[in-house]
Amino acid sequence: MITDINSEDRLVQETIANYLHDSLGWECVYAYNYETFGPGGTLGRGSEREILLLRDLRAALTRLNTSLPEEAIEKAVQTIARFDFSRSMLQHNREFYHYIRDGVPVSYKDKQGQLRHARARVVDFWNEAGSDGTPNNRFLAVRELKIQGLRVPHYNRRADIVCFVNGLPVVFFELKAVYKNIRLGFDNNLTDYMTEQVIPHVFYHNSFLVVSNGDRARYGSITSKWEHFAEWKRNDEKDKGTLDTTVLLDGMLAKERLLDILENFVIFDDSKPGWTRKIVGRNHQVLGVNNAVASVMHQEELKREFPKENRFISYEYRPELVQQAAEDTFQSTGGIMHSVTNVAEYDPLPLVKRAHPDLGRLGVFWHTQGSGKSYSMAFFAEKVRRRVPGNFTFVVMTDREDLDDQIYKTFVGCGIADAKTTPRAGSAKELETLLKENHKTHL
């Protein structure tokens, strides 16, 4: 392959692809003018019009759903590959996202002729490999992927890098030369690609978009305006913030982190009438929510270790022990001792303490104004439900009516609360009553 030394390919595209391969363990393929088509071709595509890698998709469905017959696997493939010209890119994306996260609904008849219903898993979010050590998910980055339009076939585009998980194009990179402003990638390229007459089907299964010039990088969703494309500055709360592209790659494209974002940090918000926003968690939300969920898991472990009746330890406060401790300190340090007089006049004071210092202490997730606390709460509630065993009830307390309305609308708009069934307490007494009932969320 011969490229100019100043080309985007040499300076940016190849560098990022090599980082995905060498540092993050992705498989990488250079497709432009090298791709062959057909079932045994380079990617298994039948033509440039196809965006799903059906060979990988079918293999993943078979690998992850050993109890399903072949007919159910084929139905799942057809469902997640079905495009409808009467539906928008966002409508496709929303439907397919839930299939990716929750599985594809399929029906089939068992050996006894009984109709069965199941969900065929497309991605394994829980296990890195099977019992035989075979990876459960295939991570493949394809460079220079040629794509032909569906509605208007003569519209052809070349994608810089498309990242596939089990044959599904979940991440799309638009790259510019290192000396160019990355906004050009959004204004001149992404907005063109997502036009309904061009190649919108590339984004039907997309999780998020990345725009980079190799130095700086931003990410967003298919509904994000440029001002909502965010930076990824750190991968640990203790890290010093940086805008380097490798920080975003480590934070969002490392396999475990990508699966976490795909499963737990994507929501669709219908809280504004007539307008749906696809939200991908920001850097601080992902870090903060994951720390909070880890704290919940720690609490659950402590509760198992310390049954309810053993979570507090009774002890006595004895003044004479305090005096003895003061005298010991005086002897060891040569300091000035403040004596405790007439200690015999005081009775022992009964006290209690936690059996473990962390019991009952989750921590604080602090936000600045406008940093997305409503979405953070939504991500947290949903990840706890999916990842932590138990029957949790979430209580959201606010100190302003306008904030209460905002959070309520966000929870309802994102499908986390139900406008008809989620109660809103107007007083402490009403809240006490509601907590005795079986509601998942209280606002």
C-alpha positions as CSV (number, residue, x, y, z in Angstrom):
1,M,0.0,0.0,0.0
2,I,1.5,3.3,-1.0
3,T,0.2,6.5,0.6
4,D,1.5,10.1,0.8
5,I,3.3,10.8,4.0
6,N,0.9,13.6,4.8
7,S,-2.3,11.7,4.1
8,E,-5.0,11.0,6.7
9,D,-4.4,7.3,6.2
10,R,-0.7,7.4,7.2
11,L,-0.9,10.0,9.9
12,V,-4.2,9.2,11.6
13,Q,-6.2,6.3,10.3
14,E,-3.3,3.8,10.3
15,T,-2.1,5.0,13.7
16,I,-5.5,4.6,15.3
17,A,-6.0,1.2,13.7
18,N,-2.6,0.0,14.9
19,Y,-3.5,1.2,18.4
20,L,-6.7,-0.7,18.4
21,H,-4.8,-3.8,17.3
22,D,-1.6,-3.5,19.3
23,S,-2.9,-2.0,22.5
24,L,-6.5,-3.0,22.7
25,G,-6.6,-6.4,21.0
26,W,-8.8,-5.7,18.1
27,E,-8.5,-7.5,14.8
28,C,-8.0,-5.1,11.9
29,V,-8.6,-5.3,8.2
30,Y,-7.8,-2.9,5.4
31,A,-10.7,-3.3,2.9
32,Y,-10.3,-0.6,0.2
33,N,-9.4,-2.3,-3.1
34,Y,-8.5,-5.5,-1.2
35,E,-12.0,-6.7,-0.2
36,T,-13.4,-9.7,-1.9
37,F,-17.1,-10.5,-1.7
38,G,-19.2,-13.6,-1.1
39,P,-19.6,-16.0,1.8
40,G,-15.9,-16.8,1.8
41,G,-14.8,-13.3,1.1
42,T,-12.7,-10.9,3.2
43,L,-15.6,-9.8,5.4
44,G,-18.4,-12.1,4.1
45,R,-20.3,-9.3,2.5
46,G,-22.3,-10.0,-0.6
47,S,-21.8,-6.5,-1.9
48,E,-20.9,-3.0,-1.0
49,R,-24.5,-2.3,-0.1
50,E,-24.3,-4.6,2.9
51,I,-23.2,-3.1,6.2
52,L,-23.7,-6.1,8.5
53,L,-21.1,-8.8,8.5
54,L,-23.6,-11.6,8.4
55,R,-21.0,-14.3,8.6
56,D,-19.8,-13.0,12.0
57,L,-23.3,-12.2,13.1
58,R,-24.6,-15.7,12.4
59,A,-21.6,-17.3,14.0
60,A,-22.1,-15.2,17.2
61,L,-25.8,-16.1,17.4
62,T,-25.0,-19.7,17.1
63,R,-22.2,-19.6,19.6
64,L,-24.2,-17.6,22.2
65,N,-27.5,-19.4,21.9
66,T,-26.7,-23.1,21.9
67,S,-30.2,-24.1,23.1
68,L,-31.9,-22.5,20.1
69,P,-32.5,-24.4,16.8
70,E,-31.2,-23.2,13.5
71,E,-34.5,-21.8,12.4
72,A,-34.6,-19.5,15.4
73,I,-31.0,-18.3,14.7
74,E,-32.0,-17.5,11.1
75,K,-35.1,-15.6,12.3
76,A,-32.9,-13.6,14.6
77,V,-30.5,-12.8,11.7
78,Q,-33.4,-11.7,9.5
79,T,-34.9,-9.5,12.3
80,I,-31.7,-7.6,13.1
81,A,-30.8,-7.2,9.4
82,R,-34.2,-6.1,8.2
83,F,-34.4,-2.5,6.9
84,D,-37.6,-0.6,6.2
85,F,-37.5,2.4,4.0
86,S,-40.6,3.8,5.7
87,R,-38.7,4.2,8.9
88,S,-36.0,6.7,9.9
89,M,-32.4,6.1,10.8
90,L,-33.3,6.9,14.5
91,Q,-36.2,4.5,14.5
92,H,-34.0,1.7,13.2
93,N,-31.2,2.6,15.6
94,R,-33.5,2.5,18.6
95,E,-35.0,-0.8,17.8
96,F,-31.8,-2.5,16.9
97,Y,-30.1,-1.1,20.1
98,H,-32.6,-2.9,22.3
99,Y,-32.0,-6.1,20.3
100,I,-28.3,-5.8,20.8
101,R,-28.6,-5.1,24.6
102,D,-31.6,-7.4,25.4
103,G,-31.5,-10.0,22.7
104,V,-33.6,-10.6,19.6
105,P,-37.1,-11.9,20.2
106,V,-37.7,-15.2,18.3
107,S,-40.4,-17.9,18.3
108,Y,-39.9,-21.5,17.3
109,K,-41.4,-25.0,17.8
110,D,-39.6,-27.4,20.0
111,K,-39.2,-31.2,19.3
112,Q,-42.6,-31.8,20.8
113,G,-44.2,-29.2,18.5
114,Q,-44.8,-26.7,21.3
115,L,-44.4,-23.0,20.4
116,R,-41.5,-21.4,22.4
117,H,-40.5,-17.8,22.8
118,A,-37.0,-16.7,23.5
119,R,-34.5,-13.9,23.1
120,A,-31.4,-14.7,21.0
121,R,-28.3,-13.0,22.5
122,V,-26.3,-11.1,19.9
123,V,-23.5,-9.9,22.3
124,D,-22.2,-11.5,25.5
125,F,-21.9,-8.7,28.1
126,W,-21.1,-11.1,30.9
127,N,-18.5,-13.6,29.8
128,E,-15.3,-12.9,27.9
129,A,-14.9,-16.4,26.7
130,G,-16.8,-19.7,26.6
131,S,-15.9,-22.8,28.6
132,D,-13.5,-23.9,25.8
133,G,-11.6,-20.6,26.0
134,T,-13.1,-19.3,22.7
135,P,-13.8,-15.6,22.8
136,N,-17.6,-15.0,22.9
137,N,-17.4,-11.7,21.0
138,R,-15.4,-10.8,17.9
139,F,-14.0,-7.2,17.8
140,L,-13.1,-6.2,14.3
141,A,-12.0,-2.8,13.0
142,V,-12.3,-2.3,9.3
143,R,-10.4,0.5,7.5
144,E,-11.5,2.2,4.3
145,L,-14.8,0.3,4.0
146,K,-16.6,1.1,0.8
147,I,-20.4,1.5,1.3
148,Q,-23.1,1.9,-1.4
149,G,-26.4,3.7,-0.7
150,L,-29.6,1.7,-0.5
151,R,-32.1,4.3,-1.6
152,V,-29.8,5.9,-4.2
153,P,-27.3,3.2,-5.3
154,H,-24.9,5.6,-7.0
155,Y,-24.2,7.3,-3.7
156,N,-20.9,5.7,-2.6
157,R,-18.8,6.6,0.4
158,R,-15.7,5.3,2.1
159,A,-15.7,5.0,5.9
160,D,-12.3,5.7,7.6
161,I,-12.8,3.1,10.4
162,V,-15.8,1.1,11.3
163,C,-15.7,-1.0,14.5
164,F,-17.7,-4.2,14.5
165,V,-18.7,-6.4,17.4
166,N,-20.1,-9.8,16.2
167,G,-20.7,-8.3,12.8
168,L,-22.6,-5.3,14.0
169,P,-21.1,-1.8,13.1
170,V,-21.3,-0.2,16.6
171,V,-18.6,2.5,16.3
172,F,-17.9,4.8,13.4
173,F,-14.7,6.9,13.1
174,E,-14.5,10.0,10.9
175,L,-10.9,11.1,10.7
176,K,-9.2,14.2,9.5
177,A,-5.5,15.0,9.0
178,V,-3.7,16.1,12.1
179,Y,-3.4,19.7,11.0
180,K,-7.2,20.0,10.4
181,N,-10.0,21.0,12.8
182,I,-12.0,17.9,13.8
183,R,-15.3,19.8,13.4
184,L,-14.8,19.5,9.7
185,G,-15.3,15.7,10.1
186,F,-18.8,16.4,11.5
187,D,-19.8,19.3,9.2
188,N,-18.5,17.9,5.9
189,N,-18.7,14.2,6.4
190,L,-20.9,12.8,9.1
191,T,-23.9,15.0,8.3
192,D,-23.6,13.9,4.7
193,Y,-23.4,10.2,5.5
194,M,-26.4,10.3,7.8
195,T,-28.7,11.9,5.2
196,E,-31.5,9.5,4.3
197,Q,-30.5,9.5,0.6
198,V,-26.8,8.7,1.2
199,I,-25.7,5.8,3.6
200,P,-27.8,6.1,6.7
201,H,-28.0,2.3,7.1
202,V,-24.3,2.4,8.3
203,F,-25.7,3.9,11.5
204,Y,-28.7,1.7,12.1
205,H,-26.8,-0.4,14.6
206,N,-24.4,2.4,15.7
207,S,-23.6,3.0,19.4
208,F,-21.6,6.2,19.1
209,L,-19.5,8.2,16.6
210,V,-15.9,9.4,17.0
211,V,-14.4,12.4,15.2
212,S,-10.6,12.8,15.5
213,N,-7.5,14.2,13.9
214,G,-5.2,11.8,15.8
215,D,-4.5,14.5,18.4
216,R,-7.9,15.6,19.6
217,A,-11.1,13.5,19.6
218,R,-14.8,13.9,20.4
219,Y,-17.7,11.5,20.5
220,G,-21.4,11.7,20.2
221,S,-24.6,9.9,19.1
222,I,-26.4,10.0,15.8
223,T,-28.7,12.7,17.2
224,S,-25.9,14.9,18.7
225,K,-25.3,18.3,17.4
226,W,-21.7,19.3,17.3
227,E,-21.9,21.3,20.5
228,H,-23.0,18.1,22.2
229,F,-20.0,16.0,21.0
230,A,-18.0,15.4,24.2
231,E,-14.4,14.9,25.1
232,W,-13.1,11.9,27.1
233,K,-10.5,13.3,29.4
234,R,-9.7,10.6,32.0
235,N,-10.2,6.9,32.7
236,D,-9.9,7.2,36.5
237,E,-11.1,9.9,38.9
238,K,-7.5,10.4,40.0
239,D,-6.1,10.9,36.5
240,K,-5.1,14.3,35.3
241,G,-7.4,15.4,32.5
242,T,-6.0,15.3,28.9
243,L,-7.6,15.6,25.4
244,D,-5.2,13.0,23.9
245,T,-7.0,10.6,21.5
246,T,-5.5,7.6,23.1
247,V,-7.3,8.5,26.4
248,L,-10.6,8.2,24.5
249,L,-9.5,5.0,22.8
250,D,-8.6,3.4,26.1
251,G,-11.7,4.7,27.8
252,M,-14.3,3.8,25.1
253,L,-12.7,1.2,22.8
254,A,-11.1,-1.2,25.2
255,K,-13.2,-4.3,24.9
256,E,-14.6,-4.4,28.4
257,R,-15.3,-0.6,28.5
258,L,-17.0,-0.7,25.1
259,L,-19.3,-3.4,26.2
260,D,-20.1,-1.5,29.4
261,I,-21.0,1.6,27.4
262,L,-23.0,-0.4,24.9
263,E,-25.0,-2.1,27.6
264,N,-25.4,0.5,30.3
265,F,-24.7,4.0,29.0
266,V,-27.0,4.5,26.1
267,I,-30.6,5.7,26.5
268,F,-33.2,7.3,24.3
269,D,-35.0,10.3,25.7
270,D,-38.5,11.2,24.6
271,S,-39.1,13.8,27.4
272,K,-39.4,16.6,24.8
273,P,-42.5,16.2,22.6
274,G,-41.8,15.4,19.0
275,W,-38.1,15.0,19.6
276,T,-36.1,12.0,20.6
277,R,-32.5,12.3,21.8
278,K,-30.1,9.4,21.9
279,I,-27.8,9.9,24.9
280,V,-24.4,8.3,25.3
281,G,-22.9,8.7,28.8
282,R,-20.3,11.4,29.2
283,N,-16.9,10.7,30.7
284,H,-17.8,11.8,34.2
285,Q,-21.1,10.0,34.2
286,V,-19.6,6.7,33.2
287,L,-16.8,7.0,35.9
288,G,-19.2,8.2,38.6
289,V,-22.0,5.8,37.9
290,N,-19.5,2.8,37.8
291,N,-18.1,3.9,41.1
292,A,-21.6,4.2,42.6
293,V,-22.6,0.8,41.3
294,A,-19.4,-0.7,42.7
295,S,-20.3,0.8,46.0
296,V,-23.8,-0.8,45.8
297,M,-22.2,-4.2,45.1
298,H,-19.8,-3.7,48.1
299,Q,-22.9,-2.9,50.3
300,E,-24.6,-6.1,49.1
301,E,-21.5,-8.1,50.0
302,L,-21.4,-6.6,53.4
303,K,-25.1,-7.3,54.0
304,R,-24.4,-11.0,53.1
305,E,-21.4,-11.1,55.4
306,F,-23.3,-9.3,58.3
307,P,-26.9,-10.4,58.6
308,K,-29.4,-7.8,59.7
309,E,-29.2,-8.7,63.4
310,N,-25.4,-8.5,63.4
311,R,-24.8,-5.2,61.7
312,F,-24.4,-3.1,64.9
313,I,-22.2,-3.8,67.8
314,S,-23.1,-2.5,71.3
315,Y,-20.4,-1.2,73.6
316,E,-20.0,1.1,76.6
317,Y,-18.3,4.4,76.9
318,R,-16.3,4.3,80.2
319,P,-14.8,7.6,81.4
320,E,-12.0,5.8,83.3
321,L,-10.8,4.3,80.1
322,V,-10.6,7.8,78.6
323,Q,-8.5,9.0,81.6
324,Q,-6.2,6.0,81.3
325,A,-5.7,6.7,77.6
326,A,-4.9,10.3,78.4
327,E,-2.3,9.2,80.9
328,D,-0.8,6.8,78.5
329,T,-0.5,9.5,75.9
330,F,1.1,11.8,78.4
331,Q,3.7,9.2,79.4
332,S,4.6,8.3,75.7
333,T,4.7,11.9,74.3
334,G,5.8,14.0,77.2
335,G,2.8,16.3,76.4
336,I,0.5,18.2,78.6
337,M,-2.1,15.9,80.1
338,H,-5.6,17.3,80.7
339,S,-6.9,15.2,83.6
340,V,-10.4,13.8,83.8
341,T,-11.6,14.4,87.4
342,N,-14.2,12.5,89.4
343,V,-14.6,9.8,86.8
344,A,-16.4,7.6,89.3
345,E,-19.3,10.1,89.2
346,Y,-20.1,9.1,85.6
347,D,-22.1,6.0,84.6
348,P,-21.0,4.0,81.6
349,L,-22.7,5.3,78.4
350,P,-24.2,2.6,76.1
351,L,-23.3,3.1,72.5
352,V,-23.5,1.2,69.2
353,K,-21.2,1.1,66.2
354,R,-21.3,-0.5,62.7
355,A,-20.0,-4.0,62.5
356,H,-18.0,-2.8,59.5
357,P,-17.1,0.9,58.9
358,D,-18.5,0.9,55.3
359,L,-21.9,-0.5,56.2
360,G,-24.7,1.8,55.1
361,R,-22.3,4.2,53.4
362,L,-22.6,4.4,49.6
363,G,-20.8,7.7,49.1
364,V,-21.7,10.9,47.2
365,F,-21.8,11.5,43.4
366,W,-21.3,15.2,43.1
367,H,-22.4,17.2,40.0
368,T,-22.0,20.8,38.8
369,Q,-25.0,22.6,37.4
370,G,-25.8,21.4,33.9
371,S,-23.6,18.3,34.0
372,G,-26.4,15.8,33.4
373,K,-27.4,14.6,36.9
374,S,-30.8,13.4,35.7
375,Y,-29.2,11.2,33.1
376,S,-26.6,10.0,35.7
377,M,-29.4,8.9,37.9
378,A,-31.1,7.1,35.0
379,F,-27.9,5.3,34.1
380,F,-27.3,4.4,37.7
381,A,-30.8,3.0,38.3
382,E,-30.7,0.9,35.1
383,K,-27.3,-0.5,35.7
384,V,-28.1,-1.5,39.2
385,R,-31.2,-3.3,38.0
386,R,-29.3,-5.2,35.3
387,R,-26.1,-5.9,37.2
388,V,-26.8,-6.2,40.9
389,P,-29.0,-9.1,42.2
390,G,-31.9,-8.0,44.3
391,N,-35.2,-6.1,44.3
392,F,-34.3,-2.4,44.5
393,T,-36.5,0.6,45.0
394,F,-35.1,4.0,44.0
395,V,-36.2,7.1,45.8
396,V,-35.4,10.4,44.2
397,M,-35.5,13.4,46.5
398,T,-35.3,17.1,45.4
399,D,-35.4,20.5,47.0
400,R,-37.2,22.3,44.2
401,E,-40.4,21.7,42.3
402,D,-38.9,22.5,38.9
403,L,-36.1,20.0,39.5
404,D,-38.6,17.4,40.6
405,D,-40.5,17.9,37.4
406,Q,-37.3,17.8,35.3
407,I,-36.1,14.5,36.8
408,Y,-39.6,13.0,36.6
409,K,-39.9,13.8,32.9
410,T,-36.5,12.5,32.2
411,F,-37.1,9.2,33.9
412,V,-40.5,8.8,32.2
413,G,-39.0,10.0,28.8
414,C,-36.2,7.4,29.0
415,G,-38.6,4.6,29.9
416,I,-37.2,4.1,33.4
417,A,-40.3,5.2,35.2
418,D,-43.9,4.9,34.1
419,A,-46.1,8.0,34.1
420,K,-49.1,6.0,35.1
421,T,-47.7,3.8,37.8
422,T,-44.6,5.6,39.3
423,P,-45.8,7.4,42.5
424,R,-44.7,10.9,43.5
425,A,-44.8,11.5,47.2
426,G,-46.0,14.8,48.5
427,S,-45.1,14.4,52.1
428,A,-42.9,12.3,54.4
429,K,-46.0,10.4,55.6
430,E,-47.0,9.6,52.0
431,L,-43.5,8.5,51.2
432,E,-43.5,6.1,54.2
433,T,-46.7,4.6,52.9
434,L,-45.4,4.2,49.4
435,L,-42.2,2.6,50.5
436,K,-44.3,-0.2,52.1
437,E,-45.7,-0.9,48.7
438,N,-44.0,-2.6,45.7
439,H,-42.8,0.3,43.5
440,K,-39.4,0.3,41.7
441,T,-39.1,4.0,41.7
442,H,-40.4,6.8,43.9
443,L,-40.2,10.5,42.8
